[in-house]
Amino acid sequence: MASNPAKKILVIGAGCSGLTAIKACLEESQIPVCFEKTLDIGGLWRYSDDPSPSNTAGIYRSLVINTCKEMLAFSDFPVPDDLPQFLTHDKMLLYFRLYAERFDLLRHIRFNTEVRHVRKSDDHVVSGRWTVTYIQHESSDCVMKCRNVQKVQKVEGHDTESGRDDLEASDVSGERERENKGNDQREERPGLTGRLVGIKDEDFSLPRFCRVMIEDFDGVMICTGHHTVPYLPSFPGAEVFRGRILHSQEYKVPEHFQGQRVLVVGIGNSAVDIASDLAKTAQKVFLSTRRGSWIVPRTALWGIPADMLANSRAVFSLPARFLEWCVEKQANLRMDHQLLGLKPRHGLLGAHPTINDEIPFHLMNGRVQVRPDVAQIHPQSVQFQDGTTEVVDAIIMATGYDYRLDFIDPEVIRIEQNQVDLYLYVFPPHLPHPTLAVIGLVQAIGAVMPISEIQSRWFVRVMLGRVQLPPREKMEEDVAKKQKDMDTKYYQSRRHTLQTFWIDYMDQVALHLGVKPNIGCLFFTDPELAIKCYLGPCLPAQYRLQGPHTWQHAASFIKGTMTRTFRRHPQVQARSDDSSSDNSNQLHSSSKRRRGEAVPPHDDVNNVMTTAKESGSPKLRPHLVSESSPLKFAAGWLCDLLKMSRLPASLLLLSLCVVASLWWMASN
């Protein structure tokens, strides 16, 4: 029987969602074509000093991700062992580069290519195909001040080997074309047209030479994210303010505000990060908030990353009110939210939490002060809702983003007030064919990277008919139910239109895909793995234990989680022959990377797995890894926890009695 021909799937964007979308297509032996409008991968995580609004990578120099590396990793590619627990933006970009190199993703990306319009093809009702209009810029320095370009030349062609369209024009020759021209293998394709045009100022900020292309695709994956179009609220008097008003997307470094009085509007993660950053150089920082917010640290008891404790199946099986009470108490251990004017009316689970470690210190030393919502802006000052006024030199609006997909026909996807009707935040339910998906347009309490990955895996298999979607009526009912639940669980805000809990959402998609781990069955076949999947953090690797495209190291990687988390860094361990040999592979890969040499694809993964195998079985219980008795395993696991936690002697003695009781029960 002849196999179906591979489908050509367009991936829009080469950030973290775009990269995993390419890989998902390759796993199913399809043909991904990724359009990236800039010159490099990474999207939001590619930091630049350029503060202009045109720089879509709106991150600041001091940014550190709020999710630990165990929880943000792609399901079959752990973060290298020599990277820290919480990654700075440059380490995140390094991880994406390693991922792209490991799975050979770069050759499927067309850089300097911007999508302008996506519409249904003429035969969409039958084929489900999409017609895409896009602009292919000639080179990185193609923005020229040429206003009167009248020559238009139509040509046809397609570079099937490198994945780039080759259009020749007498007046313009791009850098990429000159580099790749000798390797071109062209074939004519119907429906692919191009023209060399000069874009005028009314279309773009500067005219430029570019190729306007039209091409058909079997499927489209939109991976542009939702942190690209800043949302700026309007305040009375803003037009007369003599200082600078900017969005947090434009903020880069605190030195630009040396000695100034700065107002930061907002109480989300960016607002609190920026306020903490400015506190080191500015004269005074004011943090304006309408409702307040619960602020939780990145780490919890014994320095364990908080998201590793929170995103646990056991934790989320607790009653919601009890869980909320526990986390609120933990948040108040760091600072009194009521005393500092931050305590909101809603509970901690009623909004997306704000995560920061520094703000309590700056609030208590007075460098940052909390103020209510802005009422009026004057030429040199700001008046707040409580009637107080503060003189300020600059205002930073950390007020979030608009969710926009301007290149899609409104009849396909319509976004109003940041609300969009998508089944499980992926599929437009009204389309006759499931050939278009939005990847990463979800706001979960957890990392988006594993979410984008499982969404991509799901979409590709649905598009190929290997997984079926529910009927349209069921999908529309689910969309309406989720919107109603959101109105009930969260306070009304533009921010809470795509909100979901990480484990709950991952399990929903995994159930459709057939990769949700069966804890009950695991308990009888591998009790250690079952207990660590349930009691421990819900690592993305859990979704590679079964179903399509499993990862052979998933089980051992999950079992070694706590060992990796509590292992001392090699640089602070006592120097000895044993410790040097244990870390030789890891340091070898690190030194290679520093010298700019290529690291073998599996080096980092093998380093993690080797360490897990060597240190995953503490000396207290060397035989328990293969032990089949759940009670014996539970006792051994508790021994490890006690060993690592350094509890007081009295508590340790009591715990040892519990351990002895468990052993007695297991042996009888």
C-alpha positions in Angstrom: 0.0 0.0 0.0 1.4 3.4 -1.0 2.0 5.7 1.9 0.5 9.2 2.0 2.8 12.0 0.8 4.4 14.1 3.4 2.5 17.4 4.1 4.2 20.8 4.0 3.4 22.6 7.3 4.2 26.3 7.8 5.5 27.3 11.3 5.3 31.0 11.9 8.0 32.1 14.3 11.3 30.5 15.5 11.0 31.1 19.2 10.6 28.3 21.8 7.2 27.4 20.4 8.4 27.4 16.8 11.4 25.2 17.5 9.4 22.5 19.1 6.7 22.8 16.4 9.4 22.0 13.8 10.6 19.0 15.8 7.0 17.7 16.1 6.6 17.8 12.3 9.9 16.0 11.9 8.9 13.3 14.4 5.9 12.5 12.2 8.0 12.6 9.0 6.4 15.8 7.7 7.9 18.8 5.9 8.2 21.8 8.2 8.9 25.3 6.8 9.5 27.9 9.4 9.3 31.7 8.7 11.2 33.9 11.1 11.1 37.6 10.5 14.4 38.3 12.3 17.9 37.0 11.7 18.1 34.5 14.6 16.1 32.0 16.7 14.9 32.6 20.3 12.2 35.1 19.8 11.4 36.8 23.2 14.5 35.3 24.8 17.0 36.9 22.4 18.1 40.0 24.4 19.1 43.2 22.6 20.2 46.6 24.0 17.9 48.2 21.4 15.1 50.0 23.5 12.9 50.9 20.5 9.4 49.4 20.3 10.4 47.7 17.0 12.6 45.3 19.0 10.1 42.5 19.7 12.5 40.8 22.2 11.1 42.9 25.0 13.2 41.6 27.9 15.6 43.4 30.2 19.2 42.6 31.0 18.7 41.3 34.5 15.9 38.9 33.6 15.9 35.5 35.2 13.2 33.0 34.4 10.8 32.1 37.2 10.6 28.4 36.4 13.4 26.0 37.4 15.2 24.1 34.7 13.7 20.8 35.6 10.2 22.1 34.9 10.9 24.2 31.8 12.8 21.6 29.9 11.4 20.0 26.7 10.2 16.5 27.5 13.1 14.6 25.8 15.9 17.1 26.1 17.0 18.0 29.7 18.7 21.3 30.4 22.5 20.6 30.6 23.7 19.7 34.1 26.2 22.5 34.2 23.6 25.2 33.8 22.1 26.8 37.0 18.7 25.9 38.4 17.1 29.2 37.3 18.3 30.4 33.9 19.1 34.0 32.9 18.0 35.0 29.4 21.3 34.2 27.8 21.3 30.7 29.3 17.8 30.2 28.0 18.9 31.2 24.5 21.8 28.8 24.8 19.4 26.0 25.7 17.3 26.7 22.6 20.5 26.7 20.5 21.5 23.3 21.9 18.0 22.0 21.2 18.0 23.3 17.6 21.4 21.8 17.1 20.6 18.4 18.6 17.5 17.9 16.4 18.9 19.7 13.3 16.1 22.3 13.2 17.9 25.3 11.7 17.9 24.0 8.1 14.1 24.2 8.2 14.0 27.9 9.0 13.8 30.8 6.5 15.2 33.9 8.3 14.3 37.5 7.3 10.9 36.2 6.3 7.7 37.9 7.6 4.2 36.6 7.2 1.7 39.3 6.1 -1.5 37.4 5.4 -2.9 33.9 5.9 -6.2 33.0 4.2 -8.1 29.9 3.2 -7.0 28.5 -0.2 -9.5 28.4 -3.0 -9.9 24.7 -2.5 -9.9 24.9 1.3 -13.2 23.2 1.8 -11.9 20.1 0.1 -8.2 20.2 0.9 -7.9 22.3 4.1 -4.9 24.1 2.6 -3.9 27.7 3.3 -2.6 30.5 1.1 0.2 32.5 2.7 1.5 35.9 1.6 4.9 36.7 3.0 7.8 39.1 2.6 11.3 37.9 2.1 13.8 40.6 2.9 17.0 40.6 0.8 19.4 40.9 3.7 19.9 42.3 7.2 20.9 45.7 5.8 18.1 45.9 3.2 16.3 48.8 4.8 17.1 51.6 2.4 15.8 55.1 1.8 14.6 54.5 -1.7 11.2 56.0 -2.1 10.6 55.8 -5.8 11.1 52.2 -6.9 9.0 51.5 -10.0 10.6 48.5 -11.5 8.6 45.3 -10.7 9.8 42.0 -12.0 7.8 38.8 -11.6 9.6 35.5 -11.4 8.9 32.0 -10.2 11.0 29.4 -8.5 11.6 27.4 -5.3 14.7 26.2 -3.7 13.7 22.7 -2.6 17.1 21.8 -1.1 17.7 24.6 1.3 14.1 25.6 1.8 14.5 29.1 0.5 12.7 30.7 -2.4 15.1 32.0 -5.0 14.0 35.1 -6.9 16.5 36.8 -9.2 16.3 40.5 -9.9 18.7 42.7 -11.7 18.8 45.5 -9.2 19.0 43.7 -5.9 21.2 40.8 -4.8 20.9 39.7 -1.1 23.6 38.4 1.1 21.9 35.0 1.7 21.3 34.6 -2.1 25.0 35.2 -2.8 26.0 32.6 -0.2 23.6 29.9 -1.3 23.3 30.5 -5.0 25.8 27.9 -5.9 23.8 25.2 -4.0 20.4 26.0 -5.5 18.3 23.2 -6.9 15.3 24.8 -8.4 12.0 23.4 -9.4 8.9 25.2 -10.6 5.9 25.0 -8.4 2.4 26.2 -9.2 0.9 28.8 -6.9 4.3 30.2 -5.9 4.8 33.7 -7.2 7.0 36.6 -6.3 7.7 40.2 -7.2 10.5 42.6 -6.3 8.9 45.7 -4.9 9.8 48.9 -3.0 7.6 49.2 0.0 6.5 52.7 0.8 6.5 54.6 4.1 2.8 54.1 4.6 3.3 50.4 4.7 6.4 50.2 6.8 8.4 52.7 8.9 11.1 52.7 6.2 11.0 51.7 2.6 12.9 48.5 1.8 13.6 46.1 -1.0 11.9 42.8 -0.5 10.3 39.9 -2.2 6.5 39.5 -1.8 5.7 35.8 -2.1 2.5 33.8 -2.2 2.6 30.1 -1.3 0.2 27.3 -0.4 0.7 25.1 2.7 -1.1 22.0 3.9 -1.1 23.2 7.5 -0.2 26.3 9.5 1.2 26.5 13.1 1.1 30.0 14.6 4.0 30.3 17.1 4.2 34.1 17.5 3.5 34.2 21.2 1.5 36.8 23.0 4.2 39.2 24.3 4.8 41.3 21.2 2.2 44.1 21.1 2.4 46.3 24.2 -0.8 47.4 25.9 -0.8 51.0 27.1 -3.7 52.2 29.2 -4.8 55.8 28.9 -4.5 58.1 31.9 -5.8 61.6 32.1 -3.0 64.1 31.5 -0.5 61.7 30.0 -0.1 64.0 27.0 1.3 66.9 29.1 3.8 64.8 31.1 7.3 66.3 30.6 9.2 63.2 31.5 9.4 59.9 29.6 6.6 57.4 29.4 7.5 54.0 28.1 6.2 50.4 28.1 8.1 47.7 30.0 9.0 46.2 26.6 11.4 49.1 26.1 13.1 48.9 29.5 16.6 47.4 29.3 18.9 48.5 32.1 18.5 50.6 35.3 21.5 52.9 34.5 19.3 54.9 32.2 17.3 56.0 35.2 20.2 56.9 37.5 19.2 59.2 40.3 15.6 59.6 39.0 12.2 59.1 40.6 10.4 56.4 38.6 6.9 55.2 38.7 6.2 51.6 37.6 2.6 50.9 36.8 1.6 47.3 37.4 2.1 44.5 39.8 2.9 41.5 37.5 6.2 39.8 37.2 7.8 42.4 34.8 6.6 45.3 37.0 8.1 43.8 40.2 11.3 42.7 38.4 11.8 46.2 37.0 11.1 47.9 40.3 13.6 45.7 42.0 16.2 46.4 39.3 15.6 50.2 39.4 15.9 50.2 43.2 19.7 49.8 42.8 20.2 53.0 40.8 17.1 55.2 41.0 16.5 57.8 43.7 13.1 56.4 44.5 10.8 53.8 42.9 7.0 53.9 43.2 5.0 50.7 42.4 1.4 51.5 41.4 -1.2 48.8 41.7 -5.0 48.7 41.5 -5.6 45.5 43.4 -2.3 44.3 45.0 -0.9 40.9 44.5 0.4 37.9 46.3 4.2 37.7 45.8 5.8 34.3 46.2 9.5 33.5 46.0 11.2 31.2 43.5 12.3 28.8 46.2 10.5 27.0 49.0 11.6 24.8 51.9 15.3 23.8 51.9 15.9 25.8 48.7 13.7 23.5 46.6 12.3 25.4 43.6 8.8 26.4 44.5 7.4 25.2 41.1 8.8 21.7 41.7 6.7 21.5 44.9 3.6 23.3 43.5 3.3 21.4 40.2 2.9 18.0 41.8 0.0 15.6 41.2 -0.3 15.0 44.9 -0.4 18.7 45.7 -3.1 19.4 43.1 -5.2 16.6 44.4 -5.7 18.6 47.6 -8.8 20.8 48.1 -8.3 24.1 46.3 -9.1 26.2 49.3 -6.6 24.3 51.5 -3.9 24.6 48.9 -4.6 28.3 48.5 -4.4 28.8 52.3 -1.0 27.0 52.5 0.6 29.0 49.7 -0.7 32.3 51.1 0.8 31.4 54.5 4.1 30.6 52.8 4.0 34.0 50.9 3.4 35.8 54.2 6.5 34.2 55.8 8.6 36.3 53.5 6.7 39.6 54.1 3.5 40.9 55.5 1.3 41.7 52.5 -1.2 43.5 54.6 1.4 45.7 56.3 3.1 46.7 53.0 -0.2 47.5 51.2 0.0 44.6 48.8 -2.6 42.2 50.0 -5.3 41.8 47.3 -9.0 41.0 47.9 -8.8 37.8 45.9 -7.1 34.6 47.0 -3.7 33.5 45.7 -5.2 31.1 43.2 -7.6 33.8 42.0 -5.0 35.5 39.8 -1.7 34.7 38.1 0.9 34.9 41.0 3.7 37.4 41.0 7.1 35.7 41.5 10.1 37.6 42.9 12.8 37.2 45.5 14.1 40.7 45.8 11.1 43.0 46.2 10.5 42.2 50.0 13.9 43.7 50.8 13.4 46.8 48.7 10.0 47.4 50.1 11.3 47.1 53.7 14.2 49.4 53.1 12.0 52.0 51.5 13.7 52.1 48.1 10.4 50.9 46.6 7.1 52.2 47.8 3.6 50.9 47.0 1.0 53.3 45.7 -2.6 52.8 44.5 -3.9 53.2 41.0 -3.0 56.4 39.0 -5.8 59.0 38.9 -4.2 61.9 37.1 -0.8 62.7 35.4 0.5 66.2 35.7 3.5 67.7 33.8 6.0 66.7 36.6 4.0 64.6 39.0 1.4 61.8 39.3 -1.7 61.9 41.5 -3.0 58.6 42.8 -6.5 57.4 43.7 -5.9 58.1 47.5 -5.2 61.7 46.7 -1.4 61.6 47.3 0.9 63.1 44.7 4.5 62.1 43.9 7.0 64.0 41.7 8.4 61.6 39.1 10.8 61.8 36.2 9.7 58.7 34.3 6.7 56.4 34.1 7.1 52.7 33.0 3.9 51.0 32.0 4.3 47.3 33.0 0.7 46.8 31.9 0.9 43.7 29.7 0.3 43.0 26.1 -2.5 42.8 23.5 -3.0 39.4 22.0 -2.9 40.1 18.3 -2.9 37.9 15.1 -3.3 40.6 12.5 -2.1 38.4 9.6 -5.1 36.0 10.0 -8.4 36.6 8.4 -10.9 37.6 11.2 -13.3 34.9 10.0 -10.6 32.3 10.9 -9.5 33.6 14.3 -11.0 36.7 16.0 -9.5 38.1 19.2 -11.6 40.6 21.2 -10.4 42.1 24.5 -7.7 39.3 24.6 -10.4 36.6 24.3 -10.2 34.0 21.6 -12.3 31.0 20.9 -9.9 28.0 20.6 -10.5 24.4 21.7 -7.9 23.8 24.4 -6.3 27.0 23.3 -5.1 25.4 20.1 -7.8 24.7 17.5 -10.5 27.0 16.0 -13.5 24.7 16.5 -15.4 26.0 13.4 -12.9 25.0 10.7 -13.9 22.1 8.4 -10.4 20.7 8.6 -8.1 20.8 11.6 -5.1 22.2 9.6 -4.4 25.4 11.6 -3.3 25.7 15.2 -2.2 28.4 17.6 0.8 27.2 19.7 1.7 28.8 23.0 -1.2 31.2 23.3 -2.0 30.1 26.9 -1.2 31.6 30.3 -0.4 28.7 32.6 1.0 28.8 36.1 4.2 27.1 34.9 6.6 27.0 31.9 5.2 27.5 28.4 7.9 25.4 26.7 6.5 22.0 27.6 3.0 23.2 26.8 4.0 24.4 23.3 5.7 21.1 22.8 2.7 18.9 23.7 0.4 21.2 21.7 2.6 20.8 18.7 2.7 17.0 19.0 -1.0 16.9 19.3 -1.7 19.2 16.3 0.5 17.3 13.9 -1.1 13.9 14.8 -4.6 15.4 14.5 -3.8 17.0 11.1 -2.5 13.6 9.8 -5.7 11.9 11.1 -3.8 9.8 13.6 -5.8 11.4 16.5 -9.4 12.6 16.2 -10.9 15.8 17.6 -14.3 15.8 19.2 -17.3 17.1 17.2 -17.6 20.8 16.6 -20.5 21.1 19.1 -18.5 19.4 21.9 -15.5 21.7 21.2 -17.6 24.8 21.3 -19.2 23.7 24.5 -15.8 23.2 26.0 -14.7 26.7 25.0 -17.8 28.2 26.5 -17.4 26.2 29.7 -13.7 27.3 30.1 -14.7 31.0 29.7 -17.4 30.6 32.3 -15.0 28.9 34.7 -12.4 31.6 34.2 -14.9 34.3 35.1 -15.7 32.3 38.3 -12.1 31.4 39.4 -10.3 34.6 38.5 -11.0 38.3 38.9 -12.0 40.1 35.8 -8.9 41.2 33.9 -7.5 41.4 30.4 -4.8 39.1 31.8 -7.1 36.3 32.8 -8.5 35.2 29.4 -6.1 32.3 28.7 -5.4 31.2 32.3 -5.1 27.6 33.3 -3.3 25.3 35.7 -0.2 23.6 34.3 -0.8 19.9 35.2 -4.5 20.1 34.5 -3.9 21.5 31.0 -1.0 19.2 30.2 -3.0 16.1 31.2 -6.0 17.2 29.1 -3.9 17.5 26.0 -1.9 14.3 26.9 -5.2 12.4 27.2 -6.1 13.3 23.6 -2.6 12.5 22.4 -2.3 9.2 24.3 0.7 10.1 26.4 -0.8 10.8 29.8 1.1 8.5 32.3 -0.9 5.8 33.9 0.1 6.1 37.6 -2.0 3.1 38.6 -0.3 0.7 36.2 3.1 2.1 37.0 2.6 1.3 40.7 2.6 -2.4 39.9 5.3 -2.4 37.3 7.7 0.2 38.7 6.6 1.5 42.1 9.5 3.9 42.5 8.6 5.6 39.2 4.9 5.7 40.1 5.5 7.3 43.5 7.9 9.9 42.1 5.4 10.7 39.3 2.7 11.2 41.9 4.4 12.7 44.9 7.3 14.4 43.1 7.2 17.3 40.5 5.3 16.6 37.3 8.3 16.8 35.0 7.6 17.2 31.2 9.4 13.9 30.8 6.3 12.1 32.3 4.7 12.7 28.9 7.4 10.6 27.2 6.8 7.4 29.2 4.2 6.0 26.9 2.4 6.7 23.6 4.0 7.9 20.4 7.6 8.9 20.4 8.7 7.9 23.9 12.1 8.8 25.3 14.1 5.8 26.5 15.7 7.9 29.4 12.4 9.3 30.7 12.0 6.9 33.6 15.5 7.2 34.9 15.5 11.0 34.5 12.3 11.3 36.6 13.7 9.0 39.3 16.9 11.2 39.7 15.0 14.5 40.0 15.6 15.1 43.8 19.1 13.8 43.6 20.0 16.4 40.9 18.2 19.1 42.8 20.1 18.6 46.0 23.4 17.7 44.5 26.1 20.3 45.5 27.6 22.2 42.6 30.9 20.6 41.4 32.8 23.8 42.1 32.1 23.7 45.9 32.7 20.0 46.4 35.9 18.8 47.9 38.5 18.3 45.2 39.4 14.6 44.9 40.1 12.1 42.2 36.6 10.7 42.5 34.8 14.0 42.2 37.0 15.0 39.3 36.2 11.8 37.4 32.5 12.0 38.2 32.2 15.4 36.5 34.8 14.9 33.7 32.1 14.4 31.0 30.2 17.4 32.2 33.2 19.7 32.3 34.5 18.4 29.0 31.2 19.4 27.3 31.4 22.8 29.0 34.9 23.5 28.0 34.1 22.5 24.4 31.2 25.0 24.4 33.4 27.8 25.7 36.0 27.1 23.0 33.3 27.3 20.4 33.7 23.6 19.4 30.7 21.5 18.5 29.4 19.4 21.3 28.1 15.9 20.3 24.3 15.9 20.2 23.8 13.6 23.2 26.6 14.9 25.4 24.4 17.0 27.7 21.6 14.4 27.9 24.1 11.6 28.6 25.8 13.7 31.3 22.5 14.1 33.1 21.6 10.4 32.7 25.1 9.2 33.7 24.9 11.4 36.9 21.5 10.1 37.7 22.6 6.5 37.3 25.8 7.1 39.4 24.2 9.1 42.2 20.5 8.2 41.9 20.9 5.4 44.5 22.1 6.9 47.8 24.3 4.7 50.0 21.5 4.3 52.6 19.5 2.1 50.1 21.7 0.8 47.3 19.4 -2.1 46.6 16.1 -0.3 46.5 16.2 0.9 42.9 15.1 -2.6 41.8 13.0 -3.3 44.8 9.4 -4.1 43.9 7.8 -3.6 47.4 6.1 -0.2 47.5 6.4 0.0 51.3 10.1 -0.7 51.3 10.6 1.9 48.5 8.5 4.5 50.5 10.7 4.0 53.5 13.9 4.3 51.5 12.6 7.4 49.7 11.8 9.0 53.1 15.4 8.2 54.2 16.7 10.1 51.2 14.5 13.0 52.0 15.6 13.1 55.6 19.2 12.9 54.6 18.9 15.9 52.3 16.7 18.0 54.5 19.0 18.4 57.5 16.1 18.3 60.0 16.6 19.1 63.7 17.7 16.0 65.8 14.3 15.7 67.6 12.4 15.8 64.4 14.9 13.4 62.8 14.5 10.9 65.6 10.7 11.0 65.3 11.0 10.5 61.5 13.4 7.6 62.0 10.7 5.9 64.1 8.3 6.3 61.2 10.9 4.8 58.8 11.5 1.9 61.2 7.7 1.2 61.3 7.5 1.2 57.5 10.4 -1.3 57.3 8.7 -3.5 60.0 5.4 -3.4 58.0 7.3 -4.3 54.8 9.1 -7.2 56.3 5.9 -8.7 57.9 
